[in-house]
Amino acid sequence: MTAATMLAPKAPLWTRLPVVHQFRQSIGLQRGMLVVGLVITGVFILTAIFAPLLAPYGYSQLRDDNGTFGAQQAPGGAHLLGTTVGGYDVLSRVIWGSQTAIAVMVIAVVLSIFAGVALGLVSGYFGGWLDRVLVVVCDAVYAFPALLLAIVMGIVISGGRSDLWGGIFAAAISITVVFIPQYFRVIRAETVRIKAEAYVESARVLGASNGRIMFRHVLRNATRTLPLIFTLNASEALLTLAGLGFIGFGIEPSSAAEWGYDLNKSLSDVSSGIWWTSLFPGLAIVLVVLGITLVGESLNDLADPRLRSRRAPGNTGVVAATSVVPGGTLDAGPGGIDGLETGPLAPDPHPNDDPFEAK
């Protein structure tokens, strides 16, 4: 058998996509966690995209052709999940709230990635006093509570008005400031390691500029762990948005639907036995955070060889032939490789020689 016939066929392109590749690597409970997380996250994203088609009413709609909805109506009939204390349809508020949540998560995480990656790349590559200053500043940012910073930014950006984009950007920017040090530390550590590699030194010797080395050789190899941090930070961004709305600094119901605000308005309903106004917004928050966290934790486990589950024997696939002798692969003869390992040893031509004698 020649080496060409033993080589494994190249995997299709779709099997090397980020999530598909990790899914094929997973096994057992690890795969189950990843599947559950992907399903929940996919439903959340599709709900946000098709909210205008799925929601029976608008997020601020109080009446239809039959008149007003009425406050605190029990689930059933025209309102499958009931109505809130303000007379809004609960199902519509939950569906429309997914759009607000995904907007805050995307804006916050994207801004954090751009700012954190840029600062970490410059700090790790050039070093010196700039590196020391940026490290101290990023460490100091951790002293600010995210929710307190969100309140301050909400007042500064929106002037105390909780309109749609003012509330979204207030929450997103406050979360961005908190997340920047995380991306900064990861990229800085990778940059310090990669800039000492031989191929970077070779590019510098050949006369490549610092910008070309940073963006062509260092950056593309330092961002491999960013998808893992992205998923973990997205769930934290949703919790910060919900907390901001719960304490009364969220978005007004006439501007957009927000799950934290709906929970705040349903506090008085719980003691009265009106459970539906708080159950469904809270359940939406829990499920979305759970789904995104399961995806992030599963990807993190699969990226770490120490945490990755071992495959069962027999599923190792085809191993490519390796040439161990000049000119081709090793032919073991009729006994195969086992014959080489278990066969009789060749006789020693000099049994009486002193092994310590100089030859």
C-alpha positions in Angstrom: 0.0 0.0 0.0 1.5 3.3 -1.1 1.4 6.6 0.9 -1.0 8.1 -1.6 -3.7 5.5 -1.0 -3.4 5.8 2.8 -3.9 9.6 3.0 -7.2 10.6 4.4 -9.5 12.7 2.1 -9.7 16.4 2.8 -12.7 17.4 4.8 -15.3 19.6 3.0 -15.3 23.3 3.7 -18.5 23.4 5.6 -17.1 21.0 8.2 -14.3 23.4 9.0 -16.7 26.3 9.9 -16.2 27.5 13.5 -19.4 26.2 15.2 -19.6 23.1 12.9 -16.0 22.1 13.6 -16.6 22.3 17.4 -19.8 20.4 17.0 -18.0 17.5 15.2 -15.4 17.5 18.0 -17.9 17.3 20.8 -19.2 14.0 22.3 -21.7 12.9 24.9 -22.8 15.5 27.5 -20.6 18.1 25.9 -22.4 17.8 22.6 -25.8 17.9 24.3 -24.9 21.1 26.1 -23.8 22.7 22.8 -26.9 21.5 20.9 -29.2 22.9 23.6 -27.4 26.2 23.7 -27.5 26.5 19.9 -31.2 25.7 19.8 -32.1 28.3 22.4 -29.8 31.0 20.9 -31.1 30.3 17.4 -34.8 30.6 18.6 -33.9 33.9 20.3 -32.2 35.3 17.2 -35.0 34.2 14.9 -37.6 35.7 17.2 -35.8 39.0 17.2 -35.5 39.0 13.4 -39.2 38.1 12.7 -40.7 40.0 15.6 -42.9 42.1 13.4 -44.4 38.9 12.0 -44.6 36.9 15.2 -46.0 39.5 17.6 -49.8 39.8 17.5 -49.7 43.4 18.6 -47.3 46.3 18.8 -45.1 46.7 21.8 -47.0 49.9 22.9 -50.4 49.0 21.5 -53.2 49.3 24.1 -56.3 48.7 22.0 -57.6 47.0 18.9 -60.8 47.1 16.9 -62.7 45.7 19.8 -61.6 48.4 22.2 -58.9 48.6 24.9 -57.1 45.4 26.1 -57.7 45.9 29.8 -55.2 45.7 32.5 -54.0 42.4 34.1 -56.2 40.2 31.9 -55.6 36.5 32.5 -54.0 34.4 29.8 -56.3 33.1 27.1 -58.5 34.3 24.3 -57.0 37.1 22.3 -54.1 37.4 24.8 -52.4 34.1 25.1 -50.1 35.3 27.9 -52.4 37.9 29.4 -51.9 41.6 29.7 -49.7 43.8 32.0 -50.7 46.3 34.6 -50.4 49.0 32.0 -52.7 47.2 29.6 -50.0 45.9 27.2 -50.1 42.4 25.7 -47.5 40.2 27.5 -46.7 38.0 24.5 -46.1 41.0 22.2 -43.8 42.6 24.8 -41.8 39.5 25.2 -41.3 39.1 21.5 -40.5 42.7 20.8 -38.1 42.7 23.8 -35.9 40.3 22.0 -35.0 43.0 19.5 -34.0 45.4 22.2 -31.9 42.7 23.9 -30.0 41.6 20.7 -29.4 45.3 19.7 -27.7 46.0 23.1 -25.7 42.8 23.0 -24.4 43.3 19.5 -23.5 47.0 19.9 -21.8 46.5 23.3 -19.7 43.5 22.3 -18.7 44.8 18.9 -17.6 48.1 20.4 -15.7 46.2 23.1 -13.9 44.0 20.6 -12.8 46.9 18.4 -11.6 49.1 21.3 -10.1 46.2 23.3 -8.3 44.6 20.4 -6.8 47.8 19.1 -5.5 48.8 22.6 -4.2 45.3 23.4 -2.4 45.0 20.0 -0.7 48.4 20.4 0.2 47.8 24.0 1.6 44.3 23.6 3.6 45.1 20.4 5.3 48.3 21.4 5.5 47.9 25.2 7.3 50.5 27.2 5.5 53.3 29.1 2.4 53.1 27.0 2.0 49.5 27.9 2.3 50.2 31.6 -0.2 53.1 31.5 -2.8 51.1 29.6 -2.5 48.1 32.0 -3.0 50.4 35.0 -6.0 52.1 33.4 -7.7 48.7 32.5 -7.1 47.4 36.0 -8.7 50.5 37.4 -11.8 50.1 35.3 -12.7 46.9 37.2 -13.3 49.0 40.3 -16.4 50.5 38.7 -19.6 48.5 39.1 -21.2 47.8 35.7 -24.7 48.8 36.9 -23.6 52.1 38.5 -21.7 53.0 35.4 -24.7 52.2 33.3 -26.9 54.6 35.3 -24.3 57.4 35.0 -23.9 56.8 31.2 -27.7 56.7 30.8 -28.0 60.1 32.3 -25.1 61.6 30.4 -26.1 60.1 27.0 -29.8 60.4 27.0 -30.1 63.4 29.4 -32.4 61.4 31.7 -34.8 60.5 28.8 -35.3 56.8 28.3 -36.0 56.8 24.6 -35.2 53.9 22.3 -31.7 54.7 21.1 -30.8 56.7 24.1 -31.5 53.7 26.4 -29.8 51.2 24.0 -26.6 53.2 23.6 -26.5 54.1 27.3 -26.6 50.4 28.3 -24.3 49.3 25.4 -21.6 51.9 26.0 -21.6 51.3 29.8 -21.2 47.6 29.1 -18.5 48.4 26.5 -16.4 50.2 29.0 -16.6 47.2 31.4 -15.7 44.6 28.7 -12.8 46.5 27.1 -10.2 45.3 29.7 -11.1 41.7 29.1 -10.4 41.9 25.4 -7.3 44.1 26.1 -5.7 41.5 28.4 -6.3 38.6 26.1 -5.0 40.3 23.0 -2.1 41.9 24.8 -0.9 38.5 26.2 -1.2 36.9 22.8 0.6 39.8 21.1 3.5 39.6 23.6 3.9 35.9 22.9 3.5 36.0 19.1 5.9 39.0 18.5 8.7 36.8 19.7 8.0 34.0 17.2 10.5 33.3 14.4 8.2 34.3 11.5 7.7 37.7 13.1 11.4 38.3 13.5 11.9 37.2 9.9 9.3 39.7 8.7 11.1 42.4 10.7 14.5 41.5 9.2 13.0 41.6 5.7 12.0 45.2 6.3 8.3 44.9 6.9 6.7 47.9 8.6 5.3 47.7 12.1 1.8 48.2 10.8 2.2 45.3 8.3 3.6 43.0 11.0 0.9 43.9 13.5 -2.1 43.5 11.3 -0.9 40.8 8.9 1.2 38.5 11.2 0.2 39.2 14.8 -3.5 40.2 14.7 -4.7 37.3 12.7 -3.1 34.8 15.1 -4.0 36.6 18.3 -7.8 36.7 17.9 -8.6 33.0 17.9 -10.2 33.0 21.4 -12.4 36.1 20.7 -15.5 34.0 19.7 -15.4 32.4 23.1 -15.3 35.7 25.0 -18.0 37.1 22.7 -20.5 34.5 23.7 -19.8 34.7 27.4 -20.0 38.6 27.4 -23.2 38.6 25.4 -25.1 37.0 28.3 -23.6 39.4 30.8 -24.7 42.3 28.6 -28.3 41.1 28.6 -28.2 40.8 32.4 -26.9 44.4 32.7 -29.6 45.7 30.4 -32.3 43.8 32.4 -30.9 45.2 35.7 -30.8 48.7 34.3 -34.5 48.4 33.4 -35.5 46.7 36.6 -34.3 49.6 38.8 -36.2 52.1 36.7 -33.5 53.4 34.3 -34.5 51.3 31.3 -36.5 52.2 28.2 -40.0 53.5 28.5 -42.7 51.1 27.2 -43.8 53.7 24.6 -40.3 53.7 23.0 -39.4 50.0 23.0 -40.1 46.7 24.8 -37.6 45.8 27.5 -37.8 42.7 29.8 -36.3 44.4 32.9 -38.8 47.2 32.8 -41.7 44.8 32.5 -40.4 42.9 35.6 -40.2 46.2 37.5 -43.8 47.0 36.8 -45.0 43.5 37.7 -43.6 43.5 41.3 -46.9 44.6 42.8 -48.7 41.9 40.8 -46.9 39.0 42.5 -48.4 39.5 45.9 -51.9 39.7 44.3 -51.6 36.3 42.6 -51.1 37.8 39.1 -48.2 35.6 38.1 -48.2 36.0 34.3 -46.9 39.6 34.1 -43.6 38.6 35.7 -43.2 35.0 34.8 -42.8 35.3 31.0 -40.4 38.3 30.9 -38.3 36.6 33.6 -38.4 33.3 31.8 -37.2 35.0 28.6 -34.2 36.4 30.4 -33.3 33.1 32.0 -33.6 31.1 28.8 -31.5 33.5 26.6 -28.8 33.8 29.2 -28.8 30.0 29.7 -28.6 29.3 25.9 -25.7 31.8 25.3 -23.8 30.6 28.3 -24.1 26.9 27.3 -22.7 27.8 23.8 -19.8 29.8 25.3 -18.9 27.2 27.9 -19.0 24.4 25.4 -16.8 26.2 22.9 -14.4 27.0 25.8 -14.2 23.4 26.8 -13.6 22.2 23.2 -10.9 24.9 22.7 -8.9 23.6 25.7 -7.4 20.1 25.1 -7.3 19.5 28.9 -11.1 19.8 29.1 -12.0 18.2 25.7 -13.6 14.8 26.1 -11.8 11.9 24.6 -13.3 10.1 21.6 -14.4 6.5 22.1 -12.0 3.8 20.7 -12.7 2.9 17.1 -13.7 6.5 16.1 -10.2 7.8 15.5 -10.6 7.9 11.7 -8.0 7.3 9.1 -4.4 8.1 10.0 -2.2 9.5 7.3 0.9 7.5 6.4 4.1 8.9 7.8 7.5 8.3 6.1 10.1 7.2 8.7 12.8 6.1 6.3 14.3 7.9 3.4 12.3 7.4 0.2 9.0 6.2 1.6 7.1 4.5 4.4 8.4 1.6 6.5 7.5 -1.8 5.2 7.5 -4.3 8.1 7.3 -7.4 6.1 4.9 -10.4 6.5 4.5 -9.9 10.2 3.6 -6.2 9.9 4.4 -3.7 12.6 3.6 -6.2 15.3 6.2 -8.5 13.8 8.8 -5.8 14.3 7.8 -5.2 17.9 7.4 -8.9 19.0 9.9 -10.7 16.7 13.2 -12.2 17.9 16.0 -9.8 18.5 19.1 -10.0 16.3 22.1 -11.8 17.9 24.8 -9.5 19.4 27.9 -9.9 17.1 30.3 -9.1 20.1 28.8 -10.8 23.2 32.1 -10.7 25.1 33.0 -7.1 24.5 33.2 -4.7 27.4 30.3 -2.2 26.9 32.4 0.6 28.5 35.4 0.0 26.3 36.2 2.8 23.9 35.6 1.7 20.3 
